[in-house]
């Protein structure tokens, strides 16, 4: 069965994750396809699952340590589930690398 490619991310100005230094140049909205981020939006790094926020100049900054507690339960749950998914995928990728 052929793979299907979905274009559901937006290309962004290249930036580095303020948590791990990963090169980030694209983002996918959790709710709307091809929605553009705006200042104050949350961004999760796909390498380390670190929580970042877009600043007024659209550069990524680390979210404050207590940031999750400031979110409503629904958004907090969404962020935590996404972080767990990212961490699971990262662990799986590391295991696969170790096997080759
Ligand atoms: Zn990162």
Backbone and ligand atoms as CSV (ligand in chain L), in Angstrom:
chain,resi,resn,atom,element,x,y,z
A,1,UNK,N,N,0.848,-1.184,0.000
A,1,UNK,CA,C,0.000,0.000,0.000
A,1,UNK,C,C,0.887,1.239,0.000
A,2,UNK,N,N,0.699,2.125,-0.978
A,2,UNK,CA,C,1.573,3.307,-1.045
A,2,UNK,C,C,1.332,4.256,0.122
A,3,UNK,N,N,2.401,4.896,0.534
A,3,UNK,CA,C,2.279,5.871,1.612
A,3,UNK,C,C,1.654,7.148,1.072
A,4,UNK,N,N,0.900,7.788,1.894
A,4,UNK,CA,C,0.313,9.063,1.516
A,4,UNK,C,C,1.021,10.169,2.275
A,5,UNK,N,N,1.353,11.188,1.564
A,5,UNK,CA,C,2.007,12.319,2.202
A,5,UNK,C,C,0.986,13.423,2.417
A,6,UNK,N,N,0.932,13.920,3.624
A,6,UNK,CA,C,0.024,15.021,3.927
A,6,UNK,C,C,0.839,16.284,4.158
A,7,UNK,N,N,0.453,17.340,3.503
A,7,UNK,CA,C,1.118,18.635,3.686
A,7,UNK,C,C,0.350,19.406,4.748
A,8,UNK,N,N,0.581,19.092,5.991
A,8,UNK,CA,C,-0.192,19.762,7.023
A,8,UNK,C,C,0.687,20.569,7.960
A,9,UNK,N,N,1.858,20.982,7.473
A,9,UNK,CA,C,2.699,21.836,8.304
A,9,UNK,C,C,2.982,23.134,7.558
A,10,UNK,N,N,3.407,24.131,8.303
A,10,UNK,CA,C,3.793,25.395,7.692
A,10,UNK,C,C,5.294,25.570,7.878
A,11,UNK,N,N,5.944,26.116,6.867
A,11,UNK,CA,C,7.369,26.424,6.937
A,11,UNK,C,C,7.544,27.739,7.674
A,12,UNK,N,N,8.528,27.778,8.558
A,12,UNK,CA,C,8.764,28.960,9.377
A,12,UNK,C,C,10.187,29.445,9.205
A,13,UNK,N,N,10.461,30.631,9.703
A,13,UNK,CA,C,11.846,31.082,9.739
A,13,UNK,C,C,12.627,30.113,10.610
A,14,UNK,N,N,13.767,29.620,10.116
A,14,UNK,CA,C,14.540,28.666,10.923
A,14,UNK,C,C,14.902,29.255,12.280
A,15,UNK,N,N,14.769,28.440,13.311
A,15,UNK,CA,C,15.118,28.844,14.670
A,15,UNK,C,C,15.653,27.609,15.382
A,16,UNK,N,N,16.268,27.801,16.532
A,16,UNK,CA,C,16.765,26.689,17.325
A,16,UNK,C,C,15.906,26.533,18.562
A,17,UNK,N,N,15.649,25.278,18.929
A,17,UNK,CA,C,14.898,25.031,20.149
A,17,UNK,C,C,15.679,25.610,21.328
A,18,UNK,N,N,15.042,26.459,22.155
A,18,UNK,CA,C,15.752,27.034,23.302
A,18,UNK,C,C,16.040,26.010,24.399
A,19,UNK,N,N,15.492,24.819,24.279
A,19,UNK,CA,C,15.749,23.762,25.268
A,19,UNK,C,C,16.933,22.884,24.844
A,20,UNK,N,N,16.894,22.392,23.598
A,20,UNK,CA,C,17.892,21.397,23.180
A,20,UNK,C,C,18.740,21.835,21.994
A,21,UNK,N,N,18.400,22.964,21.370
A,21,UNK,CA,C,19.182,23.443,20.237
A,21,UNK,C,C,18.825,22.803,18.906
A,22,UNK,N,N,17.777,21.997,18.862
A,22,UNK,CA,C,17.372,21.369,17.604
A,22,UNK,C,C,16.962,22.442,16.594
A,23,UNK,N,N,17.281,22.182,15.327
A,23,UNK,CA,C,16.919,23.091,14.242
A,23,UNK,C,C,15.436,22.912,13.939
A,24,UNK,N,N,14.674,23.988,14.016
A,24,UNK,CA,C,13.232,23.918,13.790
A,24,UNK,C,C,12.863,24.901,12.680
A,25,UNK,N,N,12.201,24.403,11.651
A,25,UNK,CA,C,11.801,25.293,10.556
A,25,UNK,C,C,10.390,25.008,10.036
A,26,UNK,N,N,9.632,24.229,10.796
A,26,UNK,CA,C,8.260,23.933,10.383
A,26,UNK,C,C,7.432,23.677,11.632
A,27,UNK,N,N,6.146,23.854,11.501
A,27,UNK,CA,C,5.251,23.610,12.634
A,27,UNK,C,C,3.922,23.077,12.124
A,28,UNK,N,N,3.298,22.297,12.959
A,28,UNK,CA,C,1.971,21.765,12.657
A,28,UNK,C,C,1.035,22.176,13.777
A,29,UNK,N,N,-0.070,22.762,13.425
A,29,UNK,CA,C,-1.061,23.159,14.424
A,29,UNK,C,C,-1.799,21.918,14.929
A,30,UNK,N,N,-2.069,21.878,16.222
A,30,UNK,CA,C,-2.749,20.722,16.806
A,30,UNK,C,C,-4.209,20.652,16.402
A,31,UNK,N,N,-4.764,21.759,15.940
A,31,UNK,CA,C,-6.199,21.766,15.660
A,31,UNK,C,C,-6.546,22.114,14.214
A,32,UNK,N,N,-5.827,23.094,13.628
A,32,UNK,CA,C,-6.171,23.532,12.277
A,32,UNK,C,C,-5.008,23.283,11.324
A,33,UNK,N,N,-5.305,22.688,10.190
A,33,UNK,CA,C,-4.276,22.442,9.193
A,33,UNK,C,C,-3.798,23.773,8.624
A,34,UNK,N,N,-2.489,23.913,8.544
A,34,UNK,CA,C,-1.827,25.078,7.958
A,34,UNK,C,C,-2.147,26.396,8.653
A,35,UNK,N,N,-2.518,26.355,9.921
A,35,UNK,CA,C,-2.695,27.590,10.676
A,35,UNK,C,C,-1.319,28.172,10.987
A,36,UNK,N,N,-1.175,29.457,10.882
A,36,UNK,CA,C,0.097,30.100,11.183
A,36,UNK,C,C,0.163,30.449,12.667
A,37,UNK,N,N,1.324,30.215,13.298
A,37,UNK,CA,C,1.442,30.590,14.708
A,37,UNK,C,C,1.451,32.111,14.867
A,38,UNK,N,N,1.035,32.549,16.030
A,38,UNK,CA,C,1.048,33.969,16.356
A,38,UNK,C,C,1.726,34.135,17.715
A,39,UNK,N,N,2.187,35.357,18.051
A,39,UNK,CA,C,2.864,35.556,19.332
A,39,UNK,C,C,2.036,35.037,20.511
A,40,UNK,N,N,2.720,34.339,21.414
A,40,UNK,CA,C,2.062,33.781,22.585
A,40,UNK,C,C,1.609,32.341,22.398
A,41,UNK,N,N,1.605,31.861,21.142
A,41,UNK,CA,C,1.213,30.472,20.907
A,41,UNK,C,C,2.252,29.522,21.487
A,42,UNK,N,N,1.795,28.340,21.850
A,42,UNK,CA,C,2.672,27.293,22.375
A,42,UNK,C,C,3.265,26.518,21.205
A,43,UNK,N,N,4.529,26.138,21.347
A,43,UNK,CA,C,5.190,25.282,20.354
A,43,UNK,C,C,5.951,24.202,21.113
A,44,UNK,N,N,5.749,22.955,20.735
A,44,UNK,CA,C,6.500,21.865,21.344
A,44,UNK,C,C,7.600,21.430,20.389
A,45,UNK,N,N,8.801,21.285,20.905
A,45,UNK,CA,C,9.924,20.810,20.093
A,45,UNK,C,C,9.717,19.317,19.799
A,46,UNK,N,N,9.871,18.931,18.533
A,46,UNK,CA,C,9.695,17.518,18.167
A,46,UNK,C,C,10.912,16.668,18.522
A,47,UNK,N,N,11.980,17.285,18.976
A,47,UNK,CA,C,13.152,16.531,19.415
A,47,UNK,C,C,13.093,16.226,20.908
A,48,UNK,N,N,12.783,17.250,21.716
A,48,UNK,CA,C,12.890,17.083,23.166
A,48,UNK,C,C,11.557,17.270,23.897
A,49,UNK,N,N,10.507,17.659,23.179
A,49,UNK,CA,C,9.176,17.898,23.758
A,49,UNK,C,C,9.158,19.110,24.687
A,50,UNK,N,N,10.198,19.933,24.632
A,50,UNK,CA,C,10.239,21.141,25.453
A,50,UNK,C,C,9.141,22.117,25.036
A,51,UNK,N,N,8.590,22.808,26.014
A,51,UNK,CA,C,7.527,23.775,25.736
A,51,UNK,C,C,8.153,25.129,25.428
A,52,UNK,N,N,7.830,25.648,24.248
A,52,UNK,CA,C,8.307,26.951,23.826
A,52,UNK,C,C,7.105,27.848,23.573
A,53,UNK,N,N,7.370,29.133,23.589
A,53,UNK,CA,C,6.350,30.125,23.243
A,53,UNK,C,C,6.910,31.034,22.162
A,54,UNK,N,N,6.066,31.432,21.211
A,54,UNK,CA,C,6.472,32.400,20.194
A,54,UNK,C,C,6.460,33.778,20.826
A,55,UNK,N,N,7.571,34.527,20.675
A,55,UNK,CA,C,7.577,35.885,21.218
A,55,UNK,C,C,7.038,36.861,20.168
A,56,UNK,N,N,7.053,38.149,20.490
A,56,UNK,CA,C,6.467,39.157,19.600
A,56,UNK,C,C,7.160,39.206,18.242
A,57,UNK,N,N,8.445,38.844,18.199
A,57,UNK,CA,C,9.193,38.843,16.939
A,57,UNK,C,C,9.169,37.480,16.260
A,58,UNK,N,N,8.348,36.577,16.772
A,58,UNK,CA,C,8.181,35.226,16.235
A,58,UNK,C,C,9.450,34.379,16.320
A,59,UNK,N,N,10.177,34.555,17.426
A,59,UNK,CA,C,11.268,33.653,17.766
A,59,UNK,C,C,10.809,32.812,18.946
A,60,UNK,N,N,11.386,31.637,19.060
A,60,UNK,CA,C,10.980,30.724,20.125
A,60,UNK,C,C,11.705,31.033,21.425
A,61,UNK,N,N,10.943,31.034,22.516
A,61,UNK,CA,C,11.510,31.214,23.848
A,61,UNK,C,C,11.036,30.072,24.732
A,62,UNK,N,N,11.832,29.756,25.752
A,62,UNK,CA,C,11.409,28.746,26.722
A,62,UNK,C,C,10.185,29.237,27.470
A,63,UNK,N,N,9.212,28.354,27.652
A,63,UNK,CA,C,8.076,28.693,28.500
A,63,UNK,C,C,8.554,28.691,29.953
A,64,UNK,N,N,7.960,29.519,30.820
A,64,UNK,CA,C,8.341,29.517,32.232
A,64,UNK,C,C,8.122,28.125,32.843
A,65,UNK,N,N,8.904,27.760,33.875
A,65,UNK,CA,C,8.785,26.417,34.469
A,65,UNK,C,C,7.376,26.055,34.920
A,66,UNK,N,N,6.612,27.048,35.382
A,66,UNK,CA,C,5.264,26.757,35.875
A,66,UNK,C,C,4.190,26.982,34.815
A,67,UNK,N,N,4.595,27.018,33.547
A,67,UNK,CA,C,3.668,27.370,32.477
A,67,UNK,C,C,2.457,26.440,32.408
A,68,UNK,N,N,2.678,25.127,32.560
A,68,UNK,CA,C,1.561,24.182,32.441
A,68,UNK,C,C,0.452,24.486,33.452
A,69,UNK,N,N,0.836,24.950,34.637
A,69,UNK,CA,C,-0.167,25.241,35.665
A,69,UNK,C,C,-1.038,26.434,35.297
A,70,UNK,N,N,-0.574,27.263,34.343
A,70,UNK,CA,C,-1.349,28.443,33.952
A,70,UNK,C,C,-2.415,28.108,32.909
A,71,UNK,N,N,-2.356,26.900,32.343
A,71,UNK,CA,C,-3.297,26.532,31.279
A,71,UNK,C,C,-4.589,25.963,31.857
A,72,UNK,N,N,-5.658,26.081,31.100
A,72,UNK,CA,C,-6.915,25.444,31.504
A,72,UNK,C,C,-6.718,23.929,31.390
A,73,UNK,N,N,-7.512,23.136,32.114
A,73,UNK,CA,C,-7.307,21.683,32.113
A,73,UNK,C,C,-7.284,21.060,30.708
A,74,UNK,N,N,-8.117,21.549,29.802
A,74,UNK,CA,C,-8.164,20.986,28.456
A,74,UNK,C,C,-6.878,21.210,27.684
A,75,UNK,N,N,-6.362,22.435,27.729
A,75,UNK,CA,C,-5.116,22.733,27.016
A,75,UNK,C,C,-3.930,22.051,27.691
A,76,UNK,N,N,-3.959,22.017,29.028
A,76,UNK,CA,C,-2.870,21.352,29.745
A,76,UNK,C,C,-2.801,19.872,29.358
A,77,UNK,N,N,-3.955,19.236,29.295
A,77,UNK,CA,C,-4.011,17.829,28.917
A,77,UNK,C,C,-3.513,17.626,27.489
A,78,UNK,N,N,-3.895,18.525,26.580
A,78,UNK,CA,C,-3.457,18.427,25.182
A,78,UNK,C,C,-1.926,18.512,25.096
A,79,UNK,N,N,-1.344,19.479,25.813
A,79,UNK,CA,C,0.107,19.648,25.785
A,79,UNK,C,C,0.799,18.423,26.391
A,80,UNK,N,N,0.290,17.940,27.512
A,80,UNK,CA,C,0.932,16.790,28.168
A,80,UNK,C,C,0.839,15.537,27.308
A,81,UNK,N,N,-0.297,15.329,26.638
A,81,UNK,CA,C,-0.426,14.153,25.764
A,81,UNK,C,C,0.517,14.276,24.568
A,82,UNK,N,N,0.633,15.486,24.019
A,82,UNK,CA,C,1.538,15.685,22.886
A,82,UNK,C,C,2.990,15.457,23.314
A,83,UNK,N,N,3.352,15.937,24.509
A,83,UNK,CA,C,4.720,15.710,25.002
A,83,UNK,C,C,4.992,14.219,25.157
A,84,UNK,N,N,4.043,13.482,25.687
A,84,UNK,CA,C,4.244,12.045,25.873
A,84,UNK,C,C,4.388,11.344,24.529
A,85,UNK,N,N,3.594,11.766,23.539
A,85,UNK,CA,C,3.701,11.180,22.205
A,85,UNK,C,C,5.083,11.449,21.613
A,86,UNK,N,N,5.562,12.691,21.732
A,86,UNK,CA,C,6.880,13.043,21.210
A,86,UNK,C,C,7.960,12.207,21.899
A,87,UNK,N,N,7.867,12.078,23.215
A,87,UNK,CA,C,8.873,11.303,23.955
A,87,UNK,C,C,8.837,9.828,23.556
A,88,UNK,N,N,7.639,9.291,23.326
A,88,UNK,CA,C,7.513,7.896,22.903
A,88,UNK,C,C,8.159,7.698,21.535
A,89,UNK,N,N,7.885,8.604,20.601
A,89,UNK,CA,C,8.466,8.502,19.261
A,89,UNK,C,C,9.989,8.637,19.346
A,90,UNK,N,N,10.481,9.568,20.169
A,90,UNK,CA,C,11.928,9.751,20.311
A,90,UNK,C,C,12.591,8.497,20.871
A,91,UNK,N,N,11.964,7.882,21.890
A,91,UNK,CA,C,12.532,6.649,22.472
A,91,UNK,C,C,12.562,5.529,21.440
A,92,UNK,N,N,11.487,5.418,20.655
A,92,UNK,CA,C,11.420,4.382,19.618
A,92,UNK,C,C,12.505,4.618,18.577
A,93,UNK,N,N,12.693,5.866,18.177
A,93,UNK,CA,C,13.721,6.177,17.188
A,93,UNK,C,C,15.108,5.854,17.715
A,94,UNK,N,N,15.361,6.166,18.999
A,94,UNK,CA,C,16.669,5.865,19.603
A,94,UNK,C,C,16.906,4.355,19.645
A,95,UNK,N,N,15.873,3.582,19.985
A,95,UNK,CA,C,16.014,2.115,20.013
A,95,UNK,C,C,16.336,1.591,18.624
A,96,UNK,N,N,15.660,2.117,17.604
A,96,UNK,CA,C,15.895,1.653,16.230
A,96,UNK,C,C,17.313,1.994,15.793
A,97,UNK,N,N,17.784,3.185,16.152
A,97,UNK,CA,C,19.160,3.573,15.798
A,97,UNK,C,C,20.149,2.621,16.438
A,98,UNK,N,N,19.882,2.260,17.706
A,98,UNK,CA,C,20.799,1.377,18.442
A,98,UNK,C,C,20.848,-0.022,17.840
A,99,UNK,N,N,19.781,-0.434,17.151
A,99,UNK,CA,C,19.729,-1.782,16.573
A,99,UNK,C,C,20.492,-1.854,15.256
A,100,UNK,N,N,20.802,-0.702,14.642
A,100,UNK,CA,C,21.472,-0.719,13.333
A,100,UNK,C,C,22.926,-0.353,13.443
L,1,ZN,ZN,ZN,14.131,20.782,21.815
